[in-house]
Amino acid sequence: MPPLTDQTARSGGPIAPEQAALTFDHADLSWEVFPDRQAISGTATLTFTTSAPLRQLVLDLDRNLPVSAIEIGGRALPSGAWRNPEGRMTIDLPAPVAAGGRIVARITYGGVPHVAVRAPWDGGFVWSQAPTGEPWIATAVQGEGCDLFWPCIDAPRFEPGRADLHITVPRGLKAPSNGRLIGVDTLPDGRTRWNWQARQPNTYAIALNIGPYEELTATHRSRFGNAIPLHFWHLRGNGDKARALFAEFGPMVDFFERAVGPYPFADEKLGVVETPHLGMEHQTINAYGNGYKKAPEGFDWLLHHELAHEWFANQMTVADWDDFWLHEGYAEYMQPLYGLRRDGYARYIAMLMKDRERIANRHPIVSGSPRDEGAVYEDANGPGGDIYFKGAWMLHTLRWLIGDAAFETVTRRVVYGRPDPRPGNFAPRFTTTDEYRRILNDVTGTDMNWFLDTYLRQAALPELIERRDGDQLALEWRAAHGRPFPLPVEVQIGDDIRRVPMTGGRATLTVPAGVPVLIDPMMRVLRRLPADRQGTTVTNR
């Protein structure tokens, strides 16, 4: 397998000026998949609107998928009009395109796509075999990006406004994918072409899933009054286990609609497909490969985590990977919150404490500069697993600090762009940590920069220093670089728990001699503890 270039292995980061001038209006993507030789052929018709004059169209595509033909506006280009030495393909336009102009490019390509060595942590195709002997194939490309199997602009904010997908597979196989099923064409030799249409799909969430699937369907009646089509494609022989998992769909989506807001893609479907890798948040067709194992908490954590991403990744997408915590921190936090709603506070805090043990605190969660996915996801030089676990704990602390109502309003405004989402009054949107900061300050009516700066822009956790002098207990926050940190804290004196303001980061309490004292007895606050383990390595998607 030829190695990927650095360009193709990287997703996101700084945007080329020629790409920044494009709005991605429509992607019409056709693939035929050849399991016997682990190859694909593809045709991509891409429509863009320009915001500046352009003489070249610059796209991302793995050079190991050679391009055989390109048309611009229906006009075939000579073979010398494009070049793709490192995975960033430059196409010379037949004529300059003015600002506000339209470019329609039809690109024919194919070959042997990159194979994922350890999906979903390594991106590419997974060529597997179902227990019944048929081909079982999936794509998972979050880390390396969409350019592993179709020409795109490989950065989060370049989602096509609409995508039409056409997937041709051998006889007897099915190809569930994103969005609504428009129809299935049966070709003369028995092959089938599966036609799907999706609105504004996340680029890495466009996915191929091919196998000898059976399908479960139902309709969920939303608390918002609309109907949500539920679909689960599972392998033959897994029917009983699949039906048990399918029974979890309704309660989970009801939780998210109560905690966050309307399921974002009810006009298409809520879809899940069994895959030969662990899982990924592929919009309206989440990949599931958890082997039907329930967590000790009594539900399938993988199903829940990937479903969370329909709100926190697919409806709300970060404009740059630097803000990746908004996807993963929220999705991680939703699981203990689900435990709270199901079983109460003991379950909630027990789940959070498992996350607490995995916080590393090596690097800040947010840098403030454009970053590619790998630079954020790796543990050696980026925040790595802290975007999940530290992000979730920050949200736990924030929810306690500002209260449920304010926390839910902040979350809804970030996810939907408004505090009152209803089916039909919102669309997928992009966000940033800076926008989150503005929304938080607006909803609370206070300056919360000290809170976000300490938890997101610093690696070290704040530490609460305790000093006893007779009957006086002095408390003082120490945050990185002496930053202000006026976070209140609960103190238990005897049987009484009180919330102590920490104005200026300090407080002094009178404690009678011999009365036991506990600081933060309910574990509300993310802070440095003596028992903290540093340097934990995590592998979580």
C-alpha positions as CSV (number, residue, x, y, z in Angstrom):
1,M,0.0,0.0,0.0
2,P,1.6,3.3,-1.1
3,P,2.1,5.7,1.8
4,L,0.0,8.8,2.2
5,T,1.7,12.1,1.6
6,D,1.8,14.5,4.5
7,Q,-0.8,16.6,2.8
8,T,-3.3,13.8,2.5
9,A,-2.6,12.4,5.9
10,R,-3.5,15.8,7.4
11,S,-7.1,17.1,7.7
12,G,-7.7,20.7,8.3
13,G,-5.2,23.4,9.4
14,P,-4.5,26.6,7.5
15,I,-6.7,27.0,4.3
16,A,-5.1,27.9,0.9
17,P,-6.4,31.3,-0.4
18,E,-7.8,29.6,-3.5
19,Q,-9.9,27.3,-1.3
20,A,-10.9,30.0,1.1
21,A,-12.6,31.8,-1.9
22,L,-15.0,28.9,-2.5
23,T,-18.4,28.1,-1.1
24,F,-19.2,24.4,-1.7
25,D,-22.8,24.3,-3.0
26,H,-23.3,20.7,-4.2
27,A,-21.5,17.4,-4.4
28,D,-22.7,14.7,-6.7
29,L,-20.6,11.6,-5.9
30,S,-20.7,8.3,-7.7
31,W,-18.7,5.3,-6.8
32,E,-18.5,1.7,-7.9
33,V,-16.8,-0.6,-5.4
34,F,-14.9,-3.8,-6.5
35,P,-14.4,-6.0,-3.4
36,D,-12.5,-8.7,-5.3
37,R,-9.6,-6.3,-6.0
38,Q,-10.3,-3.8,-3.2
39,A,-10.6,-0.9,-5.6
40,I,-13.1,1.8,-6.5
41,S,-13.9,4.0,-9.5
42,G,-15.5,7.4,-8.9
43,T,-17.0,10.4,-10.6
44,A,-17.4,13.6,-8.6
45,T,-19.4,16.6,-9.9
46,L,-18.7,19.5,-7.6
47,T,-20.3,22.9,-7.7
48,F,-18.8,26.0,-6.1
49,T,-19.5,29.7,-5.9
50,T,-16.5,32.0,-5.8
51,S,-16.0,35.0,-3.5
52,A,-12.9,36.2,-5.3
53,P,-11.5,36.0,-8.9
54,L,-10.0,32.6,-9.6
55,R,-7.8,31.1,-12.3
56,Q,-7.4,27.7,-10.7
57,L,-9.5,25.3,-8.7
58,V,-7.6,23.7,-5.8
59,L,-8.9,20.5,-4.3
60,D,-7.7,17.7,-2.1
61,L,-7.5,14.1,-3.3
62,D,-5.1,11.2,-2.4
63,R,-2.7,10.9,-5.3
64,N,-3.0,7.2,-5.1
65,L,-6.4,7.6,-6.8
66,P,-5.3,8.8,-10.2
67,V,-7.5,11.3,-12.1
68,S,-8.3,10.2,-15.7
69,A,-10.6,13.1,-16.8
70,I,-11.8,16.5,-15.7
71,E,-14.5,18.7,-17.2
72,I,-15.1,22.3,-16.2
73,G,-18.6,23.6,-17.1
74,G,-19.0,20.6,-19.4
75,R,-15.8,21.3,-21.2
76,A,-13.1,18.6,-21.2
77,L,-9.7,19.7,-20.1
78,P,-6.4,18.4,-21.6
79,S,-4.5,16.1,-19.4
80,G,-1.9,18.8,-18.7
81,A,-4.4,21.1,-17.1
82,W,-4.3,19.4,-13.7
83,R,-1.5,18.1,-11.5
84,N,-1.6,16.3,-8.1
85,P,1.9,15.6,-6.9
86,E,1.3,15.7,-3.2
87,G,-2.5,15.3,-2.8
88,R,-3.5,18.9,-3.3
89,M,-4.7,18.9,-6.8
90,T,-4.5,22.1,-8.9
91,I,-6.8,22.5,-11.9
92,D,-6.2,25.2,-14.4
93,L,-9.6,26.7,-15.3
94,P,-10.3,27.2,-19.0
95,A,-11.1,30.8,-18.3
96,P,-10.9,33.1,-15.3
97,V,-13.9,33.1,-13.0
98,A,-15.0,36.4,-11.5
99,A,-16.1,36.9,-7.9
100,G,-19.6,35.6,-7.5
101,G,-19.1,33.2,-10.4
102,R,-19.9,29.5,-10.5
103,I,-17.5,26.5,-11.1
104,V,-18.9,23.1,-11.9
105,A,-16.1,20.5,-12.1
106,R,-16.6,16.8,-13.1
107,I,-13.7,14.6,-12.0
108,T,-13.3,11.0,-13.0
109,Y,-10.8,9.0,-10.9
110,G,-10.2,5.6,-9.4
111,G,-7.8,3.0,-8.1
112,V,-6.9,1.3,-4.8
113,P,-7.9,3.5,-1.9
114,H,-5.9,3.7,1.3
115,V,-6.6,0.9,3.7
116,A,-7.2,1.7,7.4
117,V,-4.8,-0.3,9.5
118,R,-6.7,0.3,12.7
119,A,-10.0,2.0,12.0
120,P,-11.4,4.3,13.1
121,W,-8.2,5.7,14.6
122,D,-6.4,5.2,11.3
123,G,-8.5,6.4,8.3
124,G,-9.3,4.6,5.1
125,F,-11.2,1.6,3.8
126,V,-11.9,-1.5,5.8
127,W,-12.2,-4.5,3.6
128,S,-13.6,-7.3,5.7
129,Q,-15.8,-10.4,5.4
130,A,-19.1,-11.0,7.1
131,P,-19.4,-14.2,9.1
132,T,-21.6,-15.5,6.3
133,G,-18.8,-15.1,3.8
134,E,-19.8,-12.0,1.9
135,P,-17.8,-8.8,1.5
136,W,-18.2,-6.4,4.4
137,I,-16.8,-2.9,3.7
138,A,-16.7,0.5,5.4
139,T,-15.0,3.8,5.3
140,A,-13.8,5.8,8.3
141,V,-11.8,8.9,7.5
142,Q,-12.1,11.5,10.3
143,G,-8.4,11.8,11.0
144,E,-7.1,12.0,7.4
145,G,-10.3,13.4,5.9
146,C,-12.6,13.1,2.9
147,D,-9.8,13.3,0.3
148,L,-9.0,9.6,1.0
149,F,-11.8,8.6,-1.4
150,W,-13.3,11.7,-3.0
151,P,-12.1,15.1,-4.2
152,C,-13.0,17.7,-1.6
153,I,-11.7,20.6,0.4
154,D,-10.5,18.7,3.4
155,A,-11.3,21.1,6.2
156,P,-14.4,21.2,8.6
157,R,-16.1,24.3,7.2
158,F,-16.2,23.1,3.6
159,E,-19.4,21.0,3.9
160,P,-21.4,20.8,0.6
161,G,-24.8,22.4,0.9
162,R,-26.2,19.2,-0.5
163,A,-24.8,15.8,-1.5
164,D,-26.2,13.3,-3.9
165,L,-24.5,9.9,-3.4
166,H,-24.7,6.9,-5.9
167,I,-23.0,3.7,-4.7
168,T,-22.8,0.7,-7.1
169,V,-22.2,-2.7,-5.4
170,P,-22.2,-6.4,-6.4
171,R,-25.3,-8.5,-6.5
172,G,-26.6,-9.4,-3.0
173,L,-25.0,-6.5,-1.1
174,K,-26.6,-3.3,0.3
175,A,-25.1,0.2,0.6
176,P,-26.8,2.2,3.4
177,S,-25.4,5.8,3.4
178,N,-26.1,9.4,4.4
179,G,-29.4,11.1,4.2
180,R,-32.6,10.0,2.5
181,L,-32.8,6.9,0.2
182,I,-34.0,8.2,-3.2
183,G,-34.1,4.8,-4.8
184,V,-32.2,1.6,-5.6
185,D,-31.5,0.8,-9.3
186,T,-31.0,-2.9,-10.3
187,L,-28.6,-3.1,-13.2
188,P,-28.9,-5.8,-15.9
189,D,-26.1,-8.0,-14.4
190,G,-27.6,-7.9,-10.9
191,R,-25.5,-5.1,-9.4
192,T,-27.4,-2.4,-7.6
193,R,-26.9,1.3,-7.4
194,W,-28.0,2.9,-4.1
195,N,-29.0,6.6,-4.5
196,W,-29.0,8.9,-1.4
197,Q,-29.4,12.6,-0.8
198,A,-28.1,14.5,2.3
199,R,-28.3,18.1,3.2
200,Q,-25.0,19.8,4.3
201,P,-23.2,16.6,5.4
202,N,-20.1,16.9,7.5
203,T,-17.3,16.0,5.0
204,Y,-15.7,13.2,7.0
205,A,-19.2,11.9,7.8
206,I,-19.9,11.0,4.2
207,A,-19.5,7.2,4.3
208,L,-19.6,4.0,2.4
209,N,-21.1,0.9,4.1
210,I,-21.5,-2.2,2.1
211,G,-22.5,-5.7,3.2
212,P,-25.2,-8.4,3.3
213,Y,-27.4,-6.3,5.6
214,E,-30.8,-6.8,7.0
215,E,-32.8,-3.8,8.1
216,L,-34.9,-2.8,11.1
217,T,-37.2,0.2,10.8
218,A,-39.5,2.1,13.1
219,T,-40.9,5.6,13.7
220,H,-40.1,7.6,16.8
221,R,-42.7,10.1,17.9
222,S,-40.7,13.2,18.9
223,R,-41.5,15.3,21.9
224,F,-41.5,18.1,19.4
225,G,-44.5,16.6,17.5
226,N,-42.7,15.3,14.4
227,A,-41.9,11.8,13.4
228,I,-38.3,10.5,13.2
229,P,-37.6,7.5,10.9
230,L,-35.3,5.0,12.7
231,H,-33.2,2.5,10.7
232,F,-30.7,-0.1,11.7
233,W,-28.8,-2.2,9.2
234,H,-27.2,-5.2,10.8
235,L,-25.5,-8.4,9.6
236,R,-27.5,-11.6,9.1
237,G,-27.4,-13.8,12.1
238,N,-27.5,-10.9,14.6
239,G,-31.2,-10.3,14.5
240,D,-32.0,-10.9,18.2
241,K,-29.0,-8.8,19.4
242,A,-29.9,-6.1,16.8
243,R,-33.5,-5.9,18.0
244,A,-32.3,-5.4,21.6
245,L,-30.0,-2.6,20.5
246,F,-32.7,-1.1,18.3
247,A,-34.9,-0.8,21.4
248,E,-32.4,1.6,22.9
249,F,-32.8,4.1,20.0
250,G,-36.0,5.7,21.2
251,P,-35.1,6.3,24.8
252,M,-31.7,7.7,23.7
253,V,-33.1,10.1,21.2
254,D,-35.7,11.2,23.7
255,F,-33.0,12.0,26.2
256,F,-31.1,14.1,23.7
257,E,-34.2,16.0,22.6
258,R,-35.0,16.8,26.2
259,A,-31.4,17.7,27.2
260,V,-30.4,19.5,24.0
261,G,-33.2,19.9,21.5
262,P,-34.8,18.5,18.3
263,Y,-33.0,15.7,16.5
264,P,-31.4,17.6,13.7
265,F,-32.1,15.3,10.7
266,A,-35.6,14.0,11.3
267,D,-36.5,14.9,7.7
268,E,-33.9,12.3,6.6
269,K,-33.5,9.6,9.2
270,L,-31.7,8.4,12.3
271,G,-29.6,5.6,10.9
272,V,-27.1,3.2,12.3
273,V,-25.1,0.5,10.4
274,E,-23.1,-2.4,11.8
275,T,-19.5,-2.0,10.7
276,P,-16.2,-3.9,10.8
277,H,-14.7,-1.2,12.9
278,L,-15.7,0.3,16.3
279,G,-17.7,3.3,15.2
280,M,-17.9,6.9,13.9
281,E,-20.4,9.7,13.7
282,H,-21.3,9.4,10.1
283,Q,-24.2,11.8,9.7
284,T,-27.6,10.0,9.7
285,I,-25.7,6.6,9.3
286,N,-23.6,6.2,12.4
287,A,-21.1,3.4,12.3
288,Y,-21.6,0.8,15.0
289,G,-19.1,-2.0,15.8
290,N,-19.3,-2.4,19.5
291,G,-20.4,-6.1,19.4
292,Y,-23.7,-5.4,21.1
293,K,-22.0,-5.0,24.5
294,K,-23.7,-3.0,27.2
295,A,-21.6,-0.9,29.5
296,P,-21.8,-1.6,33.2
297,E,-24.2,1.4,33.4
298,G,-26.8,-0.6,31.5
299,F,-26.7,0.9,28.0
300,D,-24.5,0.7,24.9
301,W,-22.0,3.5,25.4
302,L,-20.8,3.5,21.7
303,L,-24.3,3.8,20.3
304,H,-24.9,6.7,22.7
305,H,-21.6,8.5,22.0
306,E,-22.0,8.4,18.2
307,L,-25.7,9.5,18.5
308,A,-24.5,12.5,20.6
309,H,-22.4,13.6,17.6
310,E,-25.6,14.1,15.5
311,W,-25.9,17.3,17.7
312,F,-22.3,17.8,18.6
313,A,-20.4,17.4,15.2
314,N,-23.0,17.1,12.5
315,Q,-25.6,19.8,13.4
316,M,-23.0,21.9,15.2
317,T,-19.6,21.6,13.5
318,V,-16.4,23.4,14.6
319,A,-15.0,25.6,11.9
320,D,-11.5,24.5,12.8
321,W,-10.2,21.4,14.5
322,D,-8.6,23.6,17.2
323,D,-12.1,23.7,18.8
324,F,-12.5,19.9,18.6
325,W,-13.5,19.8,22.3
326,L,-16.9,21.1,21.3
327,H,-17.6,17.8,19.5
328,E,-16.0,15.4,21.9
329,G,-16.3,17.1,25.3
330,Y,-20.0,17.5,24.9
331,A,-20.5,14.0,23.4
332,E,-18.5,12.5,26.3
333,Y,-20.5,14.5,28.9
334,M,-23.8,13.4,27.6
335,Q,-23.2,9.8,28.8
336,P,-22.9,10.6,32.5
337,L,-25.8,13.0,32.1
338,Y,-27.8,10.1,30.6
339,G,-26.8,8.1,33.6
340,L,-28.0,10.9,35.9
341,R,-31.4,10.9,34.1
342,R,-31.7,7.1,34.3
343,D,-30.2,6.2,37.7
344,G,-29.5,9.4,39.7
345,Y,-26.5,11.3,41.0
346,A,-24.5,8.2,42.2
347,R,-24.4,6.8,38.7
348,Y,-23.6,10.2,37.2
349,I,-20.6,10.9,39.5
350,A,-19.3,7.3,39.2
351,M,-19.2,7.7,35.4
352,L,-17.5,11.1,35.6
353,M,-14.9,9.7,38.0
354,K,-13.9,7.1,35.3
355,D,-13.4,10.0,33.0
356,R,-11.5,12.0,35.7
357,E,-8.8,9.2,35.8
358,R,-8.1,9.7,32.1
359,I,-7.3,13.4,32.2
360,A,-3.7,14.1,31.3
361,N,-3.3,17.9,31.5
362,R,-0.2,17.8,29.2
363,H,-1.3,20.5,26.7
364,P,-4.0,23.2,26.5
365,I,-7.3,22.0,24.9
366,V,-7.4,25.1,22.7
367,S,-4.5,26.9,21.1
368,G,-6.2,29.8,19.4
369,S,-4.6,29.0,16.0
370,P,-5.7,26.9,13.1
371,R,-4.8,23.2,13.6
372,D,-5.2,20.0,11.7
373,E,-7.1,17.1,13.3
374,G,-4.0,15.1,14.1
375,A,-2.3,17.9,15.9
376,V,-5.3,18.1,18.3
377,Y,-6.0,14.4,18.6
378,E,-2.5,13.2,19.4
379,D,-1.4,13.0,23.0
380,A,2.3,13.7,22.6
381,N,2.0,17.4,21.4
382,G,-1.7,18.1,21.5
383,P,-4.5,17.8,24.0
384,G,-5.4,14.3,22.8
385,G,-7.9,12.6,25.1
386,D,-8.4,15.8,27.2
387,I,-10.8,17.0,24.5
388,Y,-13.1,14.2,25.7
389,F,-12.5,13.8,29.4
390,K,-11.3,17.2,30.6
391,G,-13.9,18.8,28.3
392,A,-16.6,16.7,29.9
393,W,-15.5,17.6,33.4
394,M,-15.3,21.3,32.5
395,L,-18.9,21.1,31.4
396,H,-19.8,19.2,34.6
397,T,-18.4,22.1,36.6
398,L,-19.9,24.7,34.4
399,R,-23.4,23.2,34.7
400,W,-23.1,23.3,38.5
401,L,-21.8,26.8,38.4
402,I,-24.5,28.4,36.2
403,G,-27.4,26.0,36.8
404,D,-29.3,23.7,34.5
405,A,-31.4,26.4,32.8
406,A,-28.5,28.6,31.7
407,F,-26.4,25.6,30.8
408,E,-29.1,24.3,28.5
409,T,-29.6,27.7,26.9
410,V,-25.9,28.0,26.2
411,T,-25.9,24.5,24.7
412,R,-28.9,25.2,22.5
413,R,-27.6,28.4,21.2
414,V,-24.3,26.9,20.3
415,V,-25.9,23.8,18.6
416,Y,-28.8,25.5,16.8
417,G,-27.8,29.2,16.7
418,R,-30.9,30.0,18.7
419,P,-32.5,29.3,22.2
420,D,-35.8,28.1,20.8
421,P,-35.1,25.3,18.3
422,R,-38.1,23.6,16.7
423,P,-38.2,21.3,13.7
424,G,-37.8,23.4,10.6
425,N,-36.4,26.6,12.2
426,F,-32.7,25.7,12.1
427,A,-30.0,24.4,9.9
428,P,-26.5,22.8,10.4
429,R,-24.1,25.5,11.5
430,F,-20.4,26.1,12.3
431,T,-19.1,27.4,15.7
432,T,-15.9,28.2,17.5
433,T,-14.7,28.5,21.1
434,D,-14.8,32.3,20.7
435,E,-18.5,32.1,19.9
436,Y,-19.1,29.7,22.8
437,R,-17.4,32.3,25.0
438,R,-19.6,35.1,23.7
439,I,-22.8,33.0,24.2
440,L,-21.8,32.0,27.7
441,N,-21.1,35.6,28.7
442,D,-24.4,36.7,27.2
443,V,-26.5,34.0,28.8
444,T,-25.0,34.4,32.3
445,G,-24.7,38.2,32.1
446,T,-21.2,38.0,33.5
447,D,-17.7,37.8,32.3
448,M,-16.9,34.1,32.2
449,N,-13.5,34.4,30.4
450,W,-11.6,33.5,33.5
451,F,-13.4,30.1,33.6
452,L,-12.9,29.2,29.9
453,D,-9.3,30.5,29.8
454,T,-8.3,28.5,32.8
455,Y,-9.8,25.2,31.6
456,L,-9.2,25.5,27.9
457,R,-6.2,27.7,27.3
458,Q,-4.0,26.3,30.1
459,A,-2.8,22.7,30.6
460,A,-2.6,22.7,34.4
461,L,-5.7,22.4,36.5
462,P,-6.4,25.1,39.1
463,E,-5.5,24.1,42.7
464,L,-7.4,24.9,45.8
465,I,-5.0,25.6,48.7
466,E,-6.3,25.0,52.2
467,R,-4.8,26.5,55.4
468,R,-6.0,25.9,59.0
469,D,-5.1,28.4,61.8
470,G,-7.1,27.7,64.9
471,D,-10.8,27.9,64.0
472,Q,-10.0,29.7,60.8
473,L,-10.0,27.9,57.4
474,A,-8.5,29.9,54.6
475,L,-9.1,28.8,51.0
476,E,-7.3,30.2,48.0
477,W,-7.4,29.3,44.3
478,R,-4.1,29.0,42.4
479,A,-4.5,29.0,38.7
480,A,-1.7,28.9,36.0
481,H,0.3,32.1,35.6
482,G,-1.6,33.7,38.5
483,R,-4.8,34.1,36.6
484,P,-7.9,35.1,38.5
485,F,-10.2,32.2,39.3
486,P,-13.2,33.2,41.5
487,L,-14.9,29.8,41.3
488,P,-17.2,29.1,44.3
489,V,-16.7,25.8,46.0
490,E,-18.9,23.7,48.3
491,V,-17.6,23.1,51.8
492,Q,-19.1,20.5,54.2
493,I,-18.7,21.4,57.9
494,G,-20.1,18.7,60.0
495,D,-23.4,17.7,58.3
496,D,-23.9,21.1,56.7
497,I,-22.9,21.7,53.0
498,R,-22.6,25.4,52.0
499,R,-21.6,27.0,48.7
500,V,-18.8,29.4,49.5
501,P,-18.2,32.4,47.2
502,M,-14.5,32.8,46.3
503,T,-14.4,36.5,45.5
504,G,-11.0,37.3,44.3
505,G,-10.2,33.6,44.5
506,R,-10.1,33.6,48.3
507,A,-12.4,32.9,51.3
508,T,-12.1,32.4,55.0
509,L,-14.4,30.3,57.1
510,T,-14.8,29.8,60.8
511,V,-14.7,26.1,61.7
512,P,-15.3,25.0,65.3
513,A,-12.6,22.8,66.8
514,G,-13.0,19.1,66.2
515,V,-15.7,19.5,63.5
516,P,-14.8,17.6,60.3
517,V,-14.4,19.5,57.1
518,L,-14.7,18.3,53.5
519,I,-13.9,20.5,50.5
520,D,-16.1,19.9,47.4
521,P,-17.7,16.7,48.9
522,M,-20.0,16.2,45.9
523,M,-17.1,16.5,43.4
524,R,-18.6,19.5,41.6
525,V,-15.3,21.1,40.6
526,L,-12.5,20.1,38.2
527,R,-9.4,20.9,40.1
528,R,-6.0,19.5,40.8
529,L,-6.1,16.8,43.5
530,P,-3.1,15.0,45.2
531,A,-4.3,11.7,43.7
532,D,-4.3,13.0,40.1
533,R,-2.5,10.7,37.6
534,Q,-0.6,12.5,35.0
535,G,0.3,11.3,31.5
536,T,-2.6,8.9,30.8
537,T,-2.6,7.8,27.2
538,V,-6.1,7.3,25.8
539,T,-7.4,5.8,22.6
540,N,-11.0,6.8,22.2
541,R,-13.2,7.9,19.3
